[in-house]
């Protein structure tokens, strides 16, 4: 690998990671060494981590491409916010599809190994909120219709981004949606407490958020989390056909219909920031730190069995 092509900030992060795991969200810890982990597991490609494709002036595609797990941290949040700003500024966009180029993962979860200050020190977004709830609110209020195509795991912030979109379609065989955070000792930060009860009902929302299990595509469809669970071989063609159909319609009619639907169904924006604040507070508590230590020791945020079975590993802690 040619290190001259890797950003200085990424190199510094890799060096720190190989010397010993970084503190979990700024907390002083004595986490076990992971110096033996493959270098590829700790580096992102130097290409764009979130790729914007204009399939036509009316139909845009946003693809998460941050292998190996599609982890989302402060830099990715900024990148996503920039893309959302482009969508907001272009009145010709009628439909946006969010998907993933990383096998097995739509988005694994938020970066739980970065310094706390990198997340808390971010400048507020246009709504005045922290950039995480800000970008979720802005996605939900786009004039264009938004579709999330879920193939692989959509956990934590991946699930929260899916919930912020207008429609969700999942691979029946490969999708897993999950809000694992309570199982790891902290509160989700991207607004699912505000969105899920309105989408699936209070009881099922509590099951998903506090039970903290993974739901396959078929069960997610039954609960109303996704619009449809489709055979994996049909997912891409179905989503593309729907997006192409919407892109052929009148943009003002789409925007007007969405405005009225939003008024009837979206949570108030004021419900979003408290979730982020609760996440930041709860992830620093000793109980959360203890659970995160165990998960890091087992392989959190590295390719392998923990990330593939995160809901099971959070339940193992005693």
C-alpha positions in Angstrom: 0.0 0.0 0.0 1.4 3.5 -0.9 1.0 5.5 2.3 1.8 8.7 0.4 -1.7 8.4 -1.0 -3.4 8.1 2.4 -4.6 11.2 4.2 -2.4 12.2 7.1 -5.4 12.0 9.5 -6.0 8.4 8.4 -2.4 7.5 8.9 -2.4 8.9 12.4 -5.5 7.0 13.3 -4.0 3.8 12.0 -0.8 4.3 13.9 -2.7 4.9 17.1 -4.9 1.9 16.4 -2.0 -0.4 15.9 -0.3 0.8 19.1 -3.4 -0.1 21.0 -7.1 0.5 20.6 -8.3 4.1 20.9 -10.3 5.2 23.9 -14.0 4.4 23.5 -15.5 7.8 22.9 -12.8 9.6 24.9 -13.1 7.5 28.0 -9.8 6.4 29.6 -9.8 2.6 29.2 -7.4 -0.3 29.2 -8.7 -2.1 26.1 -6.8 -5.1 24.8 -4.3 -4.8 22.0 -5.5 -5.4 18.5 -2.1 -4.9 16.8 -2.5 -8.3 15.1 -5.7 -7.2 13.3 -5.2 -7.0 9.5 -4.3 -3.5 8.3 -7.1 -3.6 5.8 -9.6 -3.9 8.7 -8.6 -0.5 10.0 -8.2 1.5 6.8 -10.9 3.0 4.6 -10.3 3.3 0.8 -9.0 6.6 -0.3 -11.9 7.0 -2.7 -15.1 8.7 -1.7 -16.8 7.0 1.3 -20.2 8.2 0.1 -20.6 8.2 -3.6 -23.1 10.4 -5.4 -24.4 9.3 -8.8 -26.7 11.4 -10.9 -28.5 8.8 -12.9 -30.5 11.6 -14.4 -31.2 15.2 -13.4 -34.3 13.9 -11.5 -32.9 10.6 -10.1 -29.9 10.6 -7.8 -28.2 7.7 -6.0 -26.2 7.9 -2.8 -24.0 4.9 -2.2 -22.2 4.2 1.1 -18.7 2.9 0.2 -16.6 2.8 3.4 -15.3 -0.8 3.6 -15.1 -3.1 5.3 -18.1 -2.3 7.5 -19.5 1.1 6.3 -18.8 2.7 9.7 -20.2 6.2 9.9 -18.2 8.8 12.0 -17.9 12.5 12.0 -16.2 12.8 8.6 -18.8 10.6 7.0 -21.6 12.7 8.6 -20.0 15.8 7.1 -19.8 14.2 3.7 -23.4 13.1 3.9 -24.5 16.5 5.0 -22.7 18.0 2.0 -24.6 15.7 -0.4 -27.9 16.4 1.3 -27.2 20.1 0.8 -26.6 19.5 -3.0 -30.0 17.7 -3.1 -31.7 20.5 -1.3 -30.2 23.1 -3.7 -31.2 21.3 -6.9 -34.9 21.7 -7.5 -34.8 19.2 -10.4 -34.2 16.2 -8.1 -37.3 14.2 -7.7 -36.1 10.9 -6.1 -33.0 9.8 -4.2 -32.0 6.2 -3.6 -29.6 5.4 -0.7 -27.7 2.1 -1.0 -24.4 0.4 -0.2 -21.5 -0.9 -2.2 -20.1 -2.9 0.8 -21.1 -6.6 0.9 -22.9 -7.6 4.1 -23.5 -4.0 5.4 -25.8 -1.1 4.5 -24.2 0.7 7.5 -22.9 -1.2 10.5 -23.2 1.6 13.1 -21.7 4.9 14.3 -17.9 5.0 15.0 -17.6 3.8 18.6 -13.8 4.0 18.8 -13.2 7.6 17.8 -12.5 10.4 20.4 -15.6 11.8 22.0 -14.5 15.4 21.1 -14.5 14.6 17.4 -18.3 14.0 17.7 -19.3 16.6 20.3 -17.1 19.3 18.7 -18.9 19.3 15.4 -20.5 22.6 14.3 -24.3 22.6 14.3 -26.0 22.0 11.0 -28.5 24.4 9.2 -31.3 23.3 11.6 -29.3 24.4 14.6 -28.9 20.8 15.8 -25.9 18.6 16.0 -25.0 17.3 12.5 -26.3 13.8 13.2 -29.9 14.7 14.1 -29.6 17.7 11.7 -28.9 15.5 8.6 -31.6 13.0 9.7 -34.2 15.8 9.8 -33.1 17.3 6.5 -33.3 13.9 4.8 -36.8 13.4 6.1 -37.9 16.8 4.9 -36.3 16.7 1.4 -38.7 17.7 -1.4 -37.6 14.7 -3.4 -38.8 11.2 -2.5 -36.2 9.1 -0.7 -35.8 5.4 -0.9 -33.4 3.2 1.1 -32.3 -0.2 -0.3 -31.2 -2.5 2.5 -28.9 -5.4 1.7 -26.9 -6.5 4.7 -26.9 -5.1 8.2 -28.5 -1.7 8.9 -27.7 -1.2 12.6 -27.6 1.9 14.8 -27.2 5.0 12.6 -27.7 2.8 9.6 -31.2 1.9 10.8 -31.7 5.6 11.8 -30.9 6.8 8.3 -33.3 4.3 6.9 -36.0 5.5 9.2 -35.4 9.1 8.1 -36.1 8.2 4.5 -39.6 8.0 3.0 -39.5 4.3 1.9 -37.4 1.3 2.8 -37.0 -1.9 0.8 -35.0 -4.9 2.0 -33.4 -8.1 0.7 -35.4 -10.9 2.1 -32.4 -13.1 2.5 -29.6 -10.6 3.4 -31.1 -7.7 5.2 -30.9 -7.3 9.0 -32.2 -4.1 10.7 -31.3 -3.4 14.3 -31.1 -0.9 17.1 -28.5 -2.7 19.2 -27.5 0.2 21.4 -29.4 -0.5 24.6 -27.8 -4.0 24.6 -24.4 -2.2 24.6 -25.4 0.0 27.5 -26.3 3.3 25.8 -29.2 5.1 24.0 -29.6 5.4 20.2 -28.7 8.9 19.0 -30.2 9.3 15.6 -33.8 9.7 16.4 -35.4 6.1 16.4 -37.3 6.8 19.7 -39.2 9.5 17.8 -39.6 7.7 14.5 -40.2 4.0 15.3 -43.4 4.4 17.5 -45.0 6.3 14.7 -44.0 3.7 12.1 -44.5 0.4 13.8 -46.4 1.2 17.0 -45.3 1.7 20.6 -45.1 -2.0 21.5 -43.0 -3.0 18.5 -40.8 0.1 18.8 -40.0 -0.9 22.4 -39.3 -4.4 21.3 -36.9 -3.2 18.7 -35.2 -0.5 20.8 -35.1 -2.2 24.2 -35.1 -5.8 23.1 -32.2 -4.7 20.8 -32.4 -7.7 18.5 -31.8 -8.0 14.8 -34.8 -8.3 12.5 -34.4 -10.0 9.1 -36.1 -8.6 6.1 -39.2 -10.7 6.3 -39.9 -9.8 10.0 -39.1 -6.2 9.3 -41.7 -6.2 6.6 -44.3 -7.9 8.9 -43.6 -5.2 11.5 -44.0 -2.4 9.0 -40.4 -1.2 9.3 -39.8 -1.8 5.6 -42.3 -1.3 2.8 -41.4 -4.7 1.3 -38.9 -7.5 1.7 -38.0 -8.7 -1.8 -36.0 -11.7 -3.0 -32.4 -10.5 -3.1 -32.2 -11.0 -6.9 -35.1 -8.7 -7.4 -34.2 -5.9 -4.9 -32.1 -3.7 -7.2 -34.4 -3.9 -10.2 -37.5 -3.2 -8.1 -36.0 -0.1 -6.4 -34.7 1.2 -9.7 -38.0 0.7 -11.4 -39.8 2.6 -8.7 -37.3 5.4 -8.6 -37.4 5.7 -12.4 -41.2 5.9 -12.3 -41.2 8.6 -9.6 -38.5 10.5 -11.6 -41.0 10.8 -14.5 -43.6 12.6 -12.4 -44.1 16.3 -11.8 -41.6 17.5 -9.1 -44.0 20.1 -7.6 -46.7 17.4 -7.1 -44.2 15.2 -5.4 -43.0 18.0 -3.1 -46.6 19.1 -2.3 -47.7 15.6 -1.5 -44.7 15.0 0.7 -45.2 18.3 2.6 -48.8 17.2 3.6 -47.7 13.6 4.4 -44.9 15.0 6.6 -47.3 17.2 8.5 -49.4 14.2 9.3 -46.7 11.7 10.1 -43.2 13.1 11.0 -42.2 13.8 14.6 -41.5 17.4 15.5 -37.9 18.4 14.8 -37.6 19.2 18.5 -37.7 15.5 19.4 -34.5 14.7 17.6 -31.7 16.6 19.4 -32.6 15.1 22.8 -31.9 11.6 21.5 -28.4 12.7 20.4 -27.8 14.3 23.8 -28.9 11.1 25.5 -26.6 9.0 23.4 -23.5 11.2 24.2 -24.4 11.1 27.9 -25.1 7.4 28.1 -22.1 6.2 26.1 -19.8 7.7 28.7 -21.4 5.9 31.7 -19.4 3.2 33.4 -21.9 0.5 32.4 -21.6 1.4 28.7 -17.9 1.6 28.8 -17.6 -1.8 30.5 -19.8 -3.4 27.8 -17.9 -1.6 25.0 -14.6 -2.9 26.4 -15.9 -6.5 26.1 -17.2 -5.9 22.6 -13.9 -4.4 21.5 -12.0 -7.3 23.0 -14.3 -9.7 21.0 -13.8 -7.8 17.8 -16.1 -4.7 17.6 -15.6 -2.6 14.5 -13.4 -5.2 12.8 -14.7 -7.6 10.2 -15.8 -10.9 11.8 -18.3 -12.6 14.0 -19.0 -9.8 16.3 -20.2 -7.3 13.7 -22.1 -10.1 11.8 -23.8 -11.1 15.1 -23.7 -7.8 17.1 -27.1 -8.4 18.7 -26.0 -11.8 20.0 -22.8 -10.4 21.4 -24.4 -7.5 23.2 -26.7 -10.1 24.9 -23.7 -12.2 26.1 -22.5 -9.6 28.6 -23.2 -10.3 32.2 
